[in-house]
Amino acid sequence: MFDAHSHFASPDALVCSADALLPSGPALRRGIGALAGGIGLDDATAVLIEKALKADPSLMVGEVGLDRRFTDRVPAAVQRDFLRRSCSLARFYGRPVILHCVRMYGELLSVIREFPDVRFMVHGFSGSEETGRELVRNGVLVSLRPGFPARLEGWVRSCPGKWVAESDFTGTDAALYNEVLVEHYRRLAGLLGTDTDRLEEICRGASEVFADFQTAR
């Protein structure tokens, strides 16, 4: 089953990192990034990411972003500067960007608007309906993880094709991974009044445009 964002290796997933290390194992496409909660957001980390992008033309940037939980350790200005640098690399190398955001959506939108020629996906979206609409207006693909807030269900119903389904799975248990993803698809398909096969087709199609990959149907 297609997975728009995972940390668990799967041949049917976009698999990302947040520690400037290349994800290992099977994936539809991989991403390399760094977040404030892990490795330092400094020149050395940016150099590691750029070297990886140069070496692998299929590599995405991600995940990168902003996180209010860590501003006591990594100031918001430092996070924003590193995000802008990451987006500049994505623009230079023509790569899509997978974004992480926790309670800093206003700041994230400001950065997104600086890079209108870059393809963005916000993973694990948990903002407001209005923020979701603003992301879509700016051409951003929105990804929903299992357990997304019930207050977003109306927005989910209103814009099929503008969002995709992800596991955001970080464990190692393949059976649990599949169970989590299947249940997530069931919830989302129920909101749209469709079946999981049709929903998977919609999510895969939207993600193919974002990440520029092709799979057999």
KESESE-680127 format. One record per residue (C-alpha): residue number from 1; residue in one letter; chain; x, z, y. Coordinates in Angstrom, 1 decimal, padded with zeros to 4 digits. Example, Ala and Ser with C-alpha at 12.3 -4.5 7.8 and 13.67 -1.06 7.14 Angstrom:
BEGIN
<pt><baza>1</baza><lumse>A</lumse><ketor>A</ketor><u>012.3</u><w>007.8</w><v>-004.5</v></pt>
<pt><baza>2</baza><lumse>S</lumse><ketor>A</ketor><u>013.7</u><w>007.1</w><v>-001.1</v></pt>
//
This chain:
BEGIN
<pt><baza>1</baza><lumse>M</lumse><ketor>A</ketor><u>000.0</u><w>000.0</w><v>000.0</v></pt>
<pt><baza>2</baza><lumse>F</lumse><ketor>A</ketor><u>001.4</u><w>-001.0</w><v>003.4</v></pt>
<pt><baza>3</baza><lumse>D</lumse><ketor>A</ketor><u>002.9</u><w>001.8</w><v>005.5</v></pt>
<pt><baza>4</baza><lumse>A</lumse><ketor>A</ketor><u>003.6</u><w>001.3</w><v>009.2</v></pt>
<pt><baza>5</baza><lumse>H</lumse><ketor>A</ketor><u>006.0</u><w>004.2</w><v>009.5</v></pt>
<pt><baza>6</baza><lumse>S</lumse><ketor>A</ketor><u>007.8</u><w>006.2</w><v>006.8</v></pt>
<pt><baza>7</baza><lumse>H</lumse><ketor>A</ketor><u>010.9</u><w>008.2</w><v>006.1</v></pt>
<pt><baza>8</baza><lumse>F</lumse><ketor>A</ketor><u>010.4</u><w>007.7</w><v>002.4</v></pt>
<pt><baza>9</baza><lumse>A</lumse><ketor>A</ketor><u>011.9</u><w>004.5</w><v>000.9</v></pt>
<pt><baza>10</baza><lumse>S</lumse><ketor>A</ketor><u>009.2</u><w>002.1</w><v>-000.1</v></pt>
<pt><baza>11</baza><lumse>P</lumse><ketor>A</ketor><u>009.2</u><w>-001.7</w><v>-000.5</v></pt>
<pt><baza>12</baza><lumse>D</lumse><ketor>A</ketor><u>005.9</u><w>-001.8</w><v>001.4</v></pt>
<pt><baza>13</baza><lumse>A</lumse><ketor>A</ketor><u>006.9</u><w>000.3</w><v>004.4</v></pt>
<pt><baza>14</baza><lumse>L</lumse><ketor>A</ketor><u>008.6</u><w>000.2</w><v>007.7</v></pt>
<pt><baza>15</baza><lumse>V</lumse><ketor>A</ketor><u>011.2</u><w>002.9</w><v>007.1</v></pt>
<pt><baza>16</baza><lumse>C</lumse><ketor>A</ketor><u>012.9</u><w>004.6</w><v>010.1</v></pt>
<pt><baza>17</baza><lumse>S</lumse><ketor>A</ketor><u>015.5</u><w>007.2</w><v>010.9</v></pt>
<pt><baza>18</baza><lumse>A</lumse><ketor>A</ketor><u>015.8</u><w>009.7</w><v>013.7</v></pt>
<pt><baza>19</baza><lumse>D</lumse><ketor>A</ketor><u>019.4</u><w>010.7</w><v>013.2</v></pt>
<pt><baza>20</baza><lumse>A</lumse><ketor>A</ketor><u>021.3</u><w>007.5</w><v>013.9</v></pt>
<pt><baza>21</baza><lumse>L</lumse><ketor>A</ketor><u>021.8</u><w>007.0</w><v>010.1</v></pt>
<pt><baza>22</baza><lumse>L</lumse><ketor>A</ketor><u>020.6</u><w>003.9</w><v>008.3</v></pt>
<pt><baza>23</baza><lumse>P</lumse><ketor>A</ketor><u>017.7</u><w>004.5</w><v>005.9</v></pt>
<pt><baza>24</baza><lumse>S</lumse><ketor>A</ketor><u>018.6</u><w>003.8</w><v>002.3</v></pt>
<pt><baza>25</baza><lumse>G</lumse><ketor>A</ketor><u>016.4</u><w>002.4</w><v>-000.5</v></pt>
<pt><baza>26</baza><lumse>P</lumse><ketor>A</ketor><u>013.8</u><w>-000.3</w><v>-000.4</v></pt>
<pt><baza>27</baza><lumse>A</lumse><ketor>A</ketor><u>011.8</u><w>-001.2</w><v>002.7</v></pt>
<pt><baza>28</baza><lumse>L</lumse><ketor>A</ketor><u>010.0</u><w>-004.1</w><v>004.3</v></pt>
<pt><baza>29</baza><lumse>R</lumse><ketor>A</ketor><u>012.1</u><w>-003.5</w><v>007.4</v></pt>
<pt><baza>30</baza><lumse>R</lumse><ketor>A</ketor><u>014.3</u><w>-000.6</w><v>008.5</v></pt>
<pt><baza>31</baza><lumse>G</lumse><ketor>A</ketor><u>014.8</u><w>001.1</w><v>011.9</v></pt>
<pt><baza>32</baza><lumse>I</lumse><ketor>A</ketor><u>017.6</u><w>003.2</w><v>013.3</v></pt>
<pt><baza>33</baza><lumse>G</lumse><ketor>A</ketor><u>017.1</u><w>005.7</w><v>016.1</v></pt>
<pt><baza>34</baza><lumse>A</lumse><ketor>A</ketor><u>017.7</u><w>009.2</w><v>017.3</v></pt>
<pt><baza>35</baza><lumse>L</lumse><ketor>A</ketor><u>015.5</u><w>012.1</w><v>018.7</v></pt>
<pt><baza>36</baza><lumse>A</lumse><ketor>A</ketor><u>016.1</u><w>015.2</w><v>020.6</v></pt>
<pt><baza>37</baza><lumse>G</lumse><ketor>A</ketor><u>015.4</u><w>017.5</w><v>017.6</v></pt>
<pt><baza>38</baza><lumse>G</lumse><ketor>A</ketor><u>018.3</u><w>016.1</w><v>015.7</v></pt>
<pt><baza>39</baza><lumse>I</lumse><ketor>A</ketor><u>021.6</u><w>014.4</w><v>016.6</v></pt>
<pt><baza>40</baza><lumse>G</lumse><ketor>A</ketor><u>022.8</u><w>014.5</w><v>020.2</v></pt>
<pt><baza>41</baza><lumse>L</lumse><ketor>A</ketor><u>021.4</u><w>012.0</w><v>022.6</v></pt>
<pt><baza>42</baza><lumse>D</lumse><ketor>A</ketor><u>024.8</u><w>010.9</w><v>024.0</v></pt>
<pt><baza>43</baza><lumse>D</lumse><ketor>A</ketor><u>027.1</u><w>007.9</w><v>024.3</v></pt>
<pt><baza>44</baza><lumse>A</lumse><ketor>A</ketor><u>028.5</u><w>008.3</w><v>020.7</v></pt>
<pt><baza>45</baza><lumse>T</lumse><ketor>A</ketor><u>025.0</u><w>008.1</w><v>019.3</v></pt>
<pt><baza>46</baza><lumse>A</lumse><ketor>A</ketor><u>024.1</u><w>005.1</w><v>021.3</v></pt>
<pt><baza>47</baza><lumse>V</lumse><ketor>A</ketor><u>027.3</u><w>003.4</w><v>020.1</v></pt>
<pt><baza>48</baza><lumse>L</lumse><ketor>A</ketor><u>026.4</u><w>004.1</w><v>016.5</v></pt>
<pt><baza>49</baza><lumse>I</lumse><ketor>A</ketor><u>022.9</u><w>002.6</w><v>017.0</v></pt>
<pt><baza>50</baza><lumse>E</lumse><ketor>A</ketor><u>024.4</u><w>-000.5</w><v>018.7</v></pt>
<pt><baza>51</baza><lumse>K</lumse><ketor>A</ketor><u>026.9</u><w>-001.1</w><v>016.0</v></pt>
<pt><baza>52</baza><lumse>A</lumse><ketor>A</ketor><u>024.2</u><w>-001.0</w><v>013.4</v></pt>
<pt><baza>53</baza><lumse>L</lumse><ketor>A</ketor><u>022.0</u><w>-003.4</w><v>015.4</v></pt>
<pt><baza>54</baza><lumse>K</lumse><ketor>A</ketor><u>025.0</u><w>-005.8</w><v>015.7</v></pt>
<pt><baza>55</baza><lumse>A</lumse><ketor>A</ketor><u>025.7</u><w>-005.6</w><v>011.9</v></pt>
<pt><baza>56</baza><lumse>D</lumse><ketor>A</ketor><u>022.1</u><w>-006.2</w><v>010.8</v></pt>
<pt><baza>57</baza><lumse>P</lumse><ketor>A</ketor><u>019.9</u><w>-008.7</w><v>012.6</v></pt>
<pt><baza>58</baza><lumse>S</lumse><ketor>A</ketor><u>016.8</u><w>-007.4</w><v>010.8</v></pt>
<pt><baza>59</baza><lumse>L</lumse><ketor>A</ketor><u>017.2</u><w>-003.8</w><v>012.0</v></pt>
<pt><baza>60</baza><lumse>M</lumse><ketor>A</ketor><u>014.6</u><w>-002.3</w><v>014.3</v></pt>
<pt><baza>61</baza><lumse>V</lumse><ketor>A</ketor><u>015.2</u><w>000.4</w><v>016.9</v></pt>
<pt><baza>62</baza><lumse>G</lumse><ketor>A</ketor><u>013.4</u><w>003.5</w><v>015.9</v></pt>
<pt><baza>63</baza><lumse>E</lumse><ketor>A</ketor><u>012.4</u><w>006.0</w><v>016.0</v></pt>
<pt><baza>64</baza><lumse>V</lumse><ketor>A</ketor><u>013.3</u><w>007.0</w><v>019.6</v></pt>
<pt><baza>65</baza><lumse>G</lumse><ketor>A</ketor><u>011.3</u><w>008.7</w><v>022.2</v></pt>
<pt><baza>66</baza><lumse>L</lumse><ketor>A</ketor><u>010.3</u><w>011.9</w><v>024.1</v></pt>
<pt><baza>67</baza><lumse>D</lumse><ketor>A</ketor><u>009.4</u><w>015.3</w><v>022.8</v></pt>
<pt><baza>68</baza><lumse>R</lumse><ketor>A</ketor><u>008.3</u><w>018.3</w><v>025.0</v></pt>
<pt><baza>69</baza><lumse>R</lumse><ketor>A</ketor><u>009.2</u><w>020.8</w><v>022.2</v></pt>
<pt><baza>70</baza><lumse>F</lumse><ketor>A</ketor><u>012.9</u><w>020.3</w><v>022.7</v></pt>
<pt><baza>71</baza><lumse>T</lumse><ketor>A</ketor><u>013.2</u><w>020.1</w><v>026.5</v></pt>
<pt><baza>72</baza><lumse>D</lumse><ketor>A</ketor><u>014.8</u><w>023.6</w><v>026.6</v></pt>
<pt><baza>73</baza><lumse>R</lumse><ketor>A</ketor><u>017.7</u><w>022.2</w><v>024.5</v></pt>
<pt><baza>74</baza><lumse>V</lumse><ketor>A</ketor><u>017.6</u><w>018.5</w><v>025.6</v></pt>
<pt><baza>75</baza><lumse>P</lumse><ketor>A</ketor><u>016.3</u><w>018.1</w><v>029.2</v></pt>
<pt><baza>76</baza><lumse>A</lumse><ketor>A</ketor><u>013.5</u><w>015.6</w><v>029.8</v></pt>
<pt><baza>77</baza><lumse>A</lumse><ketor>A</ketor><u>015.8</u><w>013.5</w><v>032.0</v></pt>
<pt><baza>78</baza><lumse>V</lumse><ketor>A</ketor><u>018.4</u><w>013.2</w><v>029.1</v></pt>
<pt><baza>79</baza><lumse>Q</lumse><ketor>A</ketor><u>015.7</u><w>012.2</w><v>026.7</v></pt>
<pt><baza>80</baza><lumse>R</lumse><ketor>A</ketor><u>014.4</u><w>009.6</w><v>029.2</v></pt>
<pt><baza>81</baza><lumse>D</lumse><ketor>A</ketor><u>017.8</u><w>008.2</w><v>029.8</v></pt>
<pt><baza>82</baza><lumse>F</lumse><ketor>A</ketor><u>018.6</u><w>007.8</w><v>026.1</v></pt>
<pt><baza>83</baza><lumse>L</lumse><ketor>A</ketor><u>015.2</u><w>006.2</w><v>025.5</v></pt>
<pt><baza>84</baza><lumse>R</lumse><ketor>A</ketor><u>015.8</u><w>003.7</w><v>028.3</v></pt>
<pt><baza>85</baza><lumse>R</lumse><ketor>A</ketor><u>019.2</u><w>002.9</w><v>026.8</v></pt>
<pt><baza>86</baza><lumse>S</lumse><ketor>A</ketor><u>017.7</u><w>002.4</w><v>023.4</v></pt>
<pt><baza>87</baza><lumse>C</lumse><ketor>A</ketor><u>015.0</u><w>000.1</w><v>024.9</v></pt>
<pt><baza>88</baza><lumse>S</lumse><ketor>A</ketor><u>017.8</u><w>-001.9</w><v>026.7</v></pt>
<pt><baza>89</baza><lumse>L</lumse><ketor>A</ketor><u>019.5</u><w>-002.4</w><v>023.4</v></pt>
<pt><baza>90</baza><lumse>A</lumse><ketor>A</ketor><u>016.3</u><w>-003.5</w><v>021.8</v></pt>
<pt><baza>91</baza><lumse>R</lumse><ketor>A</ketor><u>015.7</u><w>-006.0</w><v>024.6</v></pt>
<pt><baza>92</baza><lumse>F</lumse><ketor>A</ketor><u>019.3</u><w>-007.3</w><v>024.4</v></pt>
<pt><baza>93</baza><lumse>Y</lumse><ketor>A</ketor><u>019.2</u><w>-007.8</w><v>020.6</v></pt>
<pt><baza>94</baza><lumse>G</lumse><ketor>A</ketor><u>015.5</u><w>-008.9</w><v>020.5</v></pt>
<pt><baza>95</baza><lumse>R</lumse><ketor>A</ketor><u>014.3</u><w>-006.0</w><v>018.3</v></pt>
<pt><baza>96</baza><lumse>P</lumse><ketor>A</ketor><u>011.0</u><w>-004.1</w><v>018.2</v></pt>
<pt><baza>97</baza><lumse>V</lumse><ketor>A</ketor><u>011.0</u><w>-000.4</w><v>019.0</v></pt>
<pt><baza>98</baza><lumse>I</lumse><ketor>A</ketor><u>009.2</u><w>002.4</w><v>017.2</v></pt>
<pt><baza>99</baza><lumse>L</lumse><ketor>A</ketor><u>008.4</u><w>005.3</w><v>019.5</v></pt>
<pt><baza>100</baza><lumse>H</lumse><ketor>A</ketor><u>008.0</u><w>009.0</w><v>019.0</v></pt>
<pt><baza>101</baza><lumse>C</lumse><ketor>A</ketor><u>006.1</u><w>011.1</w><v>021.6</v></pt>
<pt><baza>102</baza><lumse>V</lumse><ketor>A</ketor><u>005.0</u><w>014.7</w><v>021.7</v></pt>
<pt><baza>103</baza><lumse>R</lumse><ketor>A</ketor><u>003.1</u><w>015.8</w><v>024.9</v></pt>
<pt><baza>104</baza><lumse>M</lumse><ketor>A</ketor><u>005.0</u><w>013.4</w><v>027.2</v></pt>
<pt><baza>105</baza><lumse>Y</lumse><ketor>A</ketor><u>002.8</u><w>010.3</w><v>027.1</v></pt>
<pt><baza>106</baza><lumse>G</lumse><ketor>A</ketor><u>002.8</u><w>009.9</w><v>030.9</v></pt>
<pt><baza>107</baza><lumse>E</lumse><ketor>A</ketor><u>006.6</u><w>009.7</w><v>030.9</v></pt>
<pt><baza>108</baza><lumse>L</lumse><ketor>A</ketor><u>006.6</u><w>007.4</w><v>027.9</v></pt>
<pt><baza>109</baza><lumse>L</lumse><ketor>A</ketor><u>004.2</u><w>005.0</w><v>029.5</v></pt>
<pt><baza>110</baza><lumse>S</lumse><ketor>A</ketor><u>006.5</u><w>004.8</w><v>032.6</v></pt>
<pt><baza>111</baza><lumse>V</lumse><ketor>A</ketor><u>009.4</u><w>003.8</w><v>030.4</v></pt>
<pt><baza>112</baza><lumse>I</lumse><ketor>A</ketor><u>007.3</u><w>001.3</w><v>028.4</v></pt>
<pt><baza>113</baza><lumse>R</lumse><ketor>A</ketor><u>006.3</u><w>-000.5</w><v>031.7</v></pt>
<pt><baza>114</baza><lumse>E</lumse><ketor>A</ketor><u>009.9</u><w>-001.0</w><v>032.5</v></pt>
<pt><baza>115</baza><lumse>F</lumse><ketor>A</ketor><u>010.3</u><w>-003.2</w><v>029.4</v></pt>
<pt><baza>116</baza><lumse>P</lumse><ketor>A</ketor><u>007.4</u><w>-005.6</w><v>029.4</v></pt>
<pt><baza>117</baza><lumse>D</lumse><ketor>A</ketor><u>009.4</u><w>-008.0</w><v>027.2</v></pt>
<pt><baza>118</baza><lumse>V</lumse><ketor>A</ketor><u>010.0</u><w>-005.5</w><v>024.4</v></pt>
<pt><baza>119</baza><lumse>R</lumse><ketor>A</ketor><u>007.6</u><w>-005.0</w><v>021.5</v></pt>
<pt><baza>120</baza><lumse>F</lumse><ketor>A</ketor><u>006.6</u><w>-001.3</w><v>021.0</v></pt>
<pt><baza>121</baza><lumse>M</lumse><ketor>A</ketor><u>004.7</u><w>000.7</w><v>018.5</v></pt>
<pt><baza>122</baza><lumse>V</lumse><ketor>A</ketor><u>003.9</u><w>004.4</w><v>019.1</v></pt>
<pt><baza>123</baza><lumse>H</lumse><ketor>A</ketor><u>003.9</u><w>006.1</w><v>015.8</v></pt>
<pt><baza>124</baza><lumse>G</lumse><ketor>A</ketor><u>002.0</u><w>009.3</w><v>014.9</v></pt>
<pt><baza>125</baza><lumse>F</lumse><ketor>A</ketor><u>-000.2</u><w>009.0</w><v>018.0</v></pt>
<pt><baza>126</baza><lumse>S</lumse><ketor>A</ketor><u>-002.0</u><w>012.2</w><v>019.0</v></pt>
<pt><baza>127</baza><lumse>G</lumse><ketor>A</ketor><u>-002.7</u><w>011.7</w><v>022.6</v></pt>
<pt><baza>128</baza><lumse>S</lumse><ketor>A</ketor><u>-006.1</u><w>011.3</w><v>024.4</v></pt>
<pt><baza>129</baza><lumse>E</lumse><ketor>A</ketor><u>-008.5</u><w>008.4</w><v>024.0</v></pt>
<pt><baza>130</baza><lumse>E</lumse><ketor>A</ketor><u>-007.6</u><w>007.3</w><v>027.5</v></pt>
<pt><baza>131</baza><lumse>T</lumse><ketor>A</ketor><u>-003.9</u><w>007.3</w><v>026.7</v></pt>
<pt><baza>132</baza><lumse>G</lumse><ketor>A</ketor><u>-004.6</u><w>005.2</w><v>023.6</v></pt>
<pt><baza>133</baza><lumse>R</lumse><ketor>A</ketor><u>-006.5</u><w>002.7</w><v>025.7</v></pt>
<pt><baza>134</baza><lumse>E</lumse><ketor>A</ketor><u>-003.6</u><w>002.6</w><v>028.2</v></pt>
<pt><baza>135</baza><lumse>L</lumse><ketor>A</ketor><u>-001.1</u><w>002.0</w><v>025.5</v></pt>
<pt><baza>136</baza><lumse>V</lumse><ketor>A</ketor><u>-003.2</u><w>-000.9</w><v>024.1</v></pt>
<pt><baza>137</baza><lumse>R</lumse><ketor>A</ketor><u>-003.6</u><w>-002.3</w><v>027.7</v></pt>
<pt><baza>138</baza><lumse>N</lumse><ketor>A</ketor><u>000.2</u><w>-002.4</w><v>027.9</v></pt>
<pt><baza>139</baza><lumse>G</lumse><ketor>A</ketor><u>000.5</u><w>-004.3</w><v>024.6</v></pt>
<pt><baza>140</baza><lumse>V</lumse><ketor>A</ketor><u>001.6</u><w>-001.4</w><v>022.5</v></pt>
<pt><baza>141</baza><lumse>L</lumse><ketor>A</ketor><u>000.6</u><w>-001.1</w><v>018.9</v></pt>
<pt><baza>142</baza><lumse>V</lumse><ketor>A</ketor><u>-000.6</u><w>002.4</w><v>018.0</v></pt>
<pt><baza>143</baza><lumse>S</lumse><ketor>A</ketor><u>000.1</u><w>004.0</w><v>014.6</v></pt>
<pt><baza>144</baza><lumse>L</lumse><ketor>A</ketor><u>-001.9</u><w>006.8</w><v>013.1</v></pt>
<pt><baza>145</baza><lumse>R</lumse><ketor>A</ketor><u>-000.6</u><w>009.4</w><v>010.7</v></pt>
<pt><baza>146</baza><lumse>P</lumse><ketor>A</ketor><u>-002.6</u><w>011.4</w><v>008.1</v></pt>
<pt><baza>147</baza><lumse>G</lumse><ketor>A</ketor><u>-004.4</u><w>014.3</w><v>009.8</v></pt>
<pt><baza>148</baza><lumse>F</lumse><ketor>A</ketor><u>-004.7</u><w>012.6</w><v>013.2</v></pt>
<pt><baza>149</baza><lumse>P</lumse><ketor>A</ketor><u>-007.1</u><w>014.5</w><v>015.5</v></pt>
<pt><baza>150</baza><lumse>A</lumse><ketor>A</ketor><u>-010.8</u><w>014.1</w><v>014.9</v></pt>
<pt><baza>151</baza><lumse>R</lumse><ketor>A</ketor><u>-011.3</u><w>013.6</w><v>018.6</v></pt>
<pt><baza>152</baza><lumse>L</lumse><ketor>A</ketor><u>-009.7</u><w>010.1</w><v>018.2</v></pt>
<pt><baza>153</baza><lumse>E</lumse><ketor>A</ketor><u>-012.2</u><w>008.9</w><v>015.7</v></pt>
<pt><baza>154</baza><lumse>G</lumse><ketor>A</ketor><u>-014.4</u><w>007.2</w><v>018.3</v></pt>
<pt><baza>155</baza><lumse>W</lumse><ketor>A</ketor><u>-011.4</u><w>005.4</w><v>019.7</v></pt>
<pt><baza>156</baza><lumse>V</lumse><ketor>A</ketor><u>-010.3</u><w>004.4</w><v>016.2</v></pt>
<pt><baza>157</baza><lumse>R</lumse><ketor>A</ketor><u>-013.8</u><w>002.8</w><v>015.7</v></pt>
<pt><baza>158</baza><lumse>S</lumse><ketor>A</ketor><u>-013.6</u><w>001.0</w><v>019.0</v></pt>
<pt><baza>159</baza><lumse>C</lumse><ketor>A</ketor><u>-010.4</u><w>-001.0</w><v>018.6</v></pt>
<pt><baza>160</baza><lumse>P</lumse><ketor>A</ketor><u>-009.6</u><w>-002.2</w><v>015.0</v></pt>
<pt><baza>161</baza><lumse>G</lumse><ketor>A</ketor><u>-006.5</u><w>-004.4</w><v>014.9</v></pt>
<pt><baza>162</baza><lumse>K</lumse><ketor>A</ketor><u>-004.9</u><w>-002.4</w><v>017.8</v></pt>
<pt><baza>163</baza><lumse>W</lumse><ketor>A</ketor><u>-003.8</u><w>000.4</w><v>015.5</v></pt>
<pt><baza>164</baza><lumse>V</lumse><ketor>A</ketor><u>-002.2</u><w>000.7</w><v>012.1</v></pt>
<pt><baza>165</baza><lumse>A</lumse><ketor>A</ketor><u>-001.9</u><w>003.3</w><v>009.3</v></pt>
<pt><baza>166</baza><lumse>E</lumse><ketor>A</ketor><u>001.3</u><w>005.2</w><v>008.5</v></pt>
<pt><baza>167</baza><lumse>S</lumse><ketor>A</ketor><u>002.3</u><w>008.0</w><v>006.2</v></pt>
<pt><baza>168</baza><lumse>D</lumse><ketor>A</ketor><u>005.2</u><w>009.5</w><v>008.3</v></pt>
<pt><baza>169</baza><lumse>F</lumse><ketor>A</ketor><u>006.2</u><w>010.9</w><v>004.9</v></pt>
<pt><baza>170</baza><lumse>T</lumse><ketor>A</ketor><u>009.5</u><w>012.8</w><v>004.7</v></pt>
<pt><baza>171</baza><lumse>G</lumse><ketor>A</ketor><u>009.4</u><w>014.1</w><v>001.2</v></pt>
<pt><baza>172</baza><lumse>T</lumse><ketor>A</ketor><u>010.8</u><w>012.8</w><v>-002.1</v></pt>
<pt><baza>173</baza><lumse>D</lumse><ketor>A</ketor><u>007.8</u><w>012.9</w><v>-004.4</v></pt>
<pt><baza>174</baza><lumse>A</lumse><ketor>A</ketor><u>006.6</u><w>009.3</w><v>-005.0</v></pt>
<pt><baza>175</baza><lumse>A</lumse><ketor>A</ketor><u>003.2</u><w>010.4</w><v>-006.5</v></pt>
<pt><baza>176</baza><lumse>L</lumse><ketor>A</ketor><u>002.5</u><w>012.6</w><v>-003.5</v></pt>
<pt><baza>177</baza><lumse>Y</lumse><ketor>A</ketor><u>003.5</u><w>009.9</w><v>-001.1</v></pt>
<pt><baza>178</baza><lumse>N</lumse><ketor>A</ketor><u>001.1</u><w>007.5</w><v>-002.7</v></pt>
<pt><baza>179</baza><lumse>E</lumse><ketor>A</ketor><u>-001.7</u><w>010.1</w><v>-002.7</v></pt>
<pt><baza>180</baza><lumse>V</lumse><ketor>A</ketor><u>-001.2</u><w>010.9</w><v>001.0</v></pt>
<pt><baza>181</baza><lumse>L</lumse><ketor>A</ketor><u>-001.2</u><w>007.2</w><v>002.0</v></pt>
<pt><baza>182</baza><lumse>V</lumse><ketor>A</ketor><u>-004.3</u><w>006.3</w><v>-000.1</v></pt>
<pt><baza>183</baza><lumse>E</lumse><ketor>A</ketor><u>-006.3</u><w>009.2</w><v>001.3</v></pt>
<pt><baza>184</baza><lumse>H</lumse><ketor>A</ketor><u>-005.3</u><w>008.3</w><v>004.8</v></pt>
<pt><baza>185</baza><lumse>Y</lumse><ketor>A</ketor><u>-006.5</u><w>004.7</w><v>004.3</v></pt>
<pt><baza>186</baza><lumse>R</lumse><ketor>A</ketor><u>-009.8</u><w>006.0</w><v>002.8</v></pt>
<pt><baza>187</baza><lumse>R</lumse><ketor>A</ketor><u>-010.5</u><w>008.1</w><v>005.9</v></pt>
<pt><baza>188</baza><lumse>L</lumse><ketor>A</ketor><u>-009.7</u><w>005.2</w><v>008.3</v></pt>
<pt><baza>189</baza><lumse>A</lumse><ketor>A</ketor><u>-011.6</u><w>002.7</w><v>006.3</v></pt>
<pt><baza>190</baza><lumse>G</lumse><ketor>A</ketor><u>-014.6</u><w>005.0</w><v>006.3</v></pt>
<pt><baza>191</baza><lumse>L</lumse><ketor>A</ketor><u>-014.5</u><w>005.2</w><v>010.1</v></pt>
<pt><baza>192</baza><lumse>L</lumse><ketor>A</ketor><u>-014.6</u><w>001.4</w><v>010.3</v></pt>
<pt><baza>193</baza><lumse>G</lumse><ketor>A</ketor><u>-017.2</u><w>000.9</w><v>007.5</v></pt>
<pt><baza>194</baza><lumse>T</lumse><ketor>A</ketor><u>-014.9</u><w>-001.3</w><v>005.5</v></pt>
<pt><baza>195</baza><lumse>D</lumse><ketor>A</ketor><u>-012.9</u><w>-001.0</w><v>002.3</v></pt>
<pt><baza>196</baza><lumse>T</lumse><ketor>A</ketor><u>-009.2</u><w>000.0</w><v>002.0</v></pt>
<pt><baza>197</baza><lumse>D</lumse><ketor>A</ketor><u>-008.1</u><w>-003.5</w><v>000.9</v></pt>
<pt><baza>198</baza><lumse>R</lumse><ketor>A</ketor><u>-009.6</u><w>-005.1</w><v>004.1</v></pt>
<pt><baza>199</baza><lumse>L</lumse><ketor>A</ketor><u>-008.1</u><w>-002.3</w><v>006.3</v></pt>
<pt><baza>200</baza><lumse>E</lumse><ketor>A</ketor><u>-004.7</u><w>-002.8</w><v>004.7</v></pt>
<pt><baza>201</baza><lumse>E</lumse><ketor>A</ketor><u>-004.9</u><w>-006.5</w><v>005.5</v></pt>
<pt><baza>202</baza><lumse>I</lumse><ketor>A</ketor><u>-005.7</u><w>-005.7</w><v>009.1</v></pt>
<pt><baza>203</baza><lumse>C</lumse><ketor>A</ketor><u>-002.8</u><w>-003.2</w><v>009.4</v></pt>
<pt><baza>204</baza><lumse>R</lumse><ketor>A</ketor><u>-000.3</u><w>-005.4</w><v>007.7</v></pt>
<pt><baza>205</baza><lumse>G</lumse><ketor>A</ketor><u>-001.3</u><w>-008.4</w><v>010.0</v></pt>
<pt><baza>206</baza><lumse>A</lumse><ketor>A</ketor><u>-000.9</u><w>-006.4</w><v>013.2</v></pt>
<pt><baza>207</baza><lumse>S</lumse><ketor>A</ketor><u>002.5</u><w>-005.0</w><v>012.0</v></pt>
<pt><baza>208</baza><lumse>E</lumse><ketor>A</ketor><u>003.8</u><w>-008.4</w><v>011.0</v></pt>
<pt><baza>209</baza><lumse>V</lumse><ketor>A</ketor><u>003.3</u><w>-009.5</w><v>014.7</v></pt>
<pt><baza>210</baza><lumse>F</lumse><ketor>A</ketor><u>005.0</u><w>-006.3</w><v>015.9</v></pt>
<pt><baza>211</baza><lumse>A</lumse><ketor>A</ketor><u>008.0</u><w>-006.2</w><v>013.5</v></pt>
<pt><baza>212</baza><lumse>D</lumse><ketor>A</ketor><u>008.3</u><w>-009.9</w><v>012.7</v></pt>
<pt><baza>213</baza><lumse>F</lumse><ketor>A</ketor><u>008.2</u><w>-009.8</w><v>008.9</v></pt>
<pt><baza>214</baza><lumse>Q</lumse><ketor>A</ketor><u>006.3</u><w>-011.8</w><v>006.4</v></pt>
<pt><baza>215</baza><lumse>T</lumse><ketor>A</ketor><u>005.0</u><w>-010.8</w><v>003.0</v></pt>
<pt><baza>216</baza><lumse>A</lumse><ketor>A</ketor><u>003.2</u><w>-012.6</w><v>000.2</v></pt>
<pt><baza>217</baza><lumse>R</lumse><ketor>A</ketor><u>-000.6</u><w>-012.2</w><v>000.3</v></pt>
//
